Amino acid sequence: MNDLVTYIDGKQQEMLSFLERIVNMDSGTLDKAAVDRLGAILTDRLTALGFTVERVPQTQYGDHLVGHKPGIGDRRILFIGHMDTVFSPGEAARRPFRIEGDRAYGPGVLDMKGGLVSLLYALEALKATGQPAFDAIPMSVVFNSDEEVLSPTSRLLIQQEARRAQLACVFEPARPGGEYVIRRKGVGKYYLTVRGRAAHAGAQPELGRSAIEEMARKVLEIHALTDYKTGTTLNVGLIRGGERSNVVAAEAYAEIDVRVPNTNEAKRVEDRLREIVATNTVPDTTAELAGGIDFPPMEQTPEARAQFEALQAVGRTLGLDLKGIATGGGSDGNHASQFTPTLDGMGPRGSEAHSDREFMVVPTLAERTKVTALFLASWPELAGAKGKGSS
């Protein structure tokens, strides 16, 4: 496997140059044209690696990319990454890619353009050094354009490809300490509307039914569902209601962020939310709840644990002590993990994503690429590929 390590070591400057190129391209979720330009570059890279790439057209977001490479084995790996960032048009020009010390800065450098580069060069290393695994493993790729808004148009694609795979690898960034992600909480967003009755707040307040008062009582009950011991959290992060201070509020609206560690907690929380909504304290008010769990919990199955232990064994050959961690943030790994063992956080390490302070630790770009390449090189033996045809 030394040839893989040597190859990647020799490509470090090229990897950084490619990363600079794509970081200096805006690709905000709602900037379809910009995301499509990035998609064209990634399509060329995948095609050069032997993938057949389909562009899945979108109207509001960039087109998703779905790629397939045939293999002689019977066990498929799915690679997942997203092309979109949270930043507005012009952000790349305002603060372009730069390196200071061992940190690289720029919009999306960590989340997750560094991960895209790491995956592409790991695959290139396998192909260029003639690793048997590259021909043996059937591979699929989903590069989506809407992950930063909870993957509304791509989650079905991810689920479809995950059903066909025996492993999914998600190239979201490593946690700040370098940990891989082995569990993710389920993530939900709920929308609560309370309706009451308007009245003059001074002359005839008794004729009113305050939607804000009812909402306030419900918010207290909702926040009481948070349980730090189990890892369940609820946060009413947005509230609006009423028209002016001298009118009893006829309507109030709130948005609720929900994080749950497992499917049992997801059901318990939703059942309790519906009880809270159905029970009104202020007479003659009504309430309505919409939304739900957008990202189901990613739990570590025994099969996923075995894959992670194999990854850790690869890390030890490089002198790395790879650790896994649970996190409250969701990713497309949540969707894939419902159907196949999933490894997440496979991208490089850094911190402060989604801000103008976002950075990637430069040496970890090559480090994670080596881990991925060596893991894939040993994967047919680990997975028991027997040489059956697949495409």
Phi, psi and omega in degrees: 000356181299332180294326175296313180298315180297319180299312182293321176302322180285349182255005188299316180292322178296321178299316180293324179294320178293319177300316178302317181300313185278333174293326180280010172251120173301143173207047176299149187308319186269004178259079187304314183299320181292317179296322179295326177295318176295319180301324179295321178294316180293326176299316178300319180295315181293319179299319179296336179272359177099011178272143166268122189247129175253131172269122180264106189297142175229159178258309182280324184247174175296160177291137175282152176248130174234118182242149178225135172237125180291164177209163181271351177274178183245012181233124190259146173247137176252130175252135184232134174206158178243145183268339187275154173238176181269003192264154183278161177304139180095349183294322181295322177290326182290321179218078184292170179308135174208157177240128175232114184064234179258021180241137173253136183240157176145158184295118179084006183300326179262315188244090354221044182291330174299321178293321178298316179297316181301314179298311184299320181282333173295316178293320177299318179298318178299315182291314186294329181265006174068036179290131179305329182300328184296321178279333185282324189269118167294133185234143173233151178227136167237115170252110184256169189243003189226022183297325184289352173241031173076024170055048184295328183256356183245348186297325179293325176297316180297315179297320180298314181288326180295326178298332183272349190257156174259355176199140172242135177241122185250127188260036166298158182295153170298160174292164184306332178272005180091004184287146166283163180256118181252344175214142174230142175292153167289145184236128179229157174227124181242150183237120184247126177240130176243134179239135178233224180215130182285152174197163176291123186290343180254314186279319183219057182297333183293342178278348182270161173226106190284114175293329179292318178299315179296320178298318181300318179294321179291323180299319179299319178292323180295314180294333179292346178283346177298133180221099185294336179293319179273342182094009178273128178226142173232136181222117172277101189261352179214133175222138168213152181181160178074174180240323179198163189291337182263018176235127173299129189293127179273342183208147174219152186221141179217151174243135189238124173268132182234132175232127183227145185279339184204173184291328178296317177294324179300316179293317180300316182294316181295319178300318181290322176301318181291327174295317179298318181293325184281346183251116182252136177270317178279120183302147174068012172264156176230158181220154182220135180243133175232173179093195181168196179279114180277321178245111177294155180301140172262108182254149181275106177282165175304323179293319178293323178297319179297321178294319180292323177296324175294321176297318178299321179297321176297317179302321181297329177294339177260006182078023183250137174258091186278132182240155176246155184214153171267146181221156180275345181281147179265160174208179176292348172298331176301317180289314183296323187292347176289345187233343183204153175305139188227133171249130186232168181069035184274357178279181181291168184270151176180203181195172173061037174301156179070017178223170177283002176257003183306134178214157174242137176281112192304312183299336182284347175296309177290323182300311182290328177296319178296315180300313180298313182299315180293323178297313180294324180297331180261357189293321180302320178294317179299315187274348177079035177297134188247002175095016176284146181291144177206151179209000000 
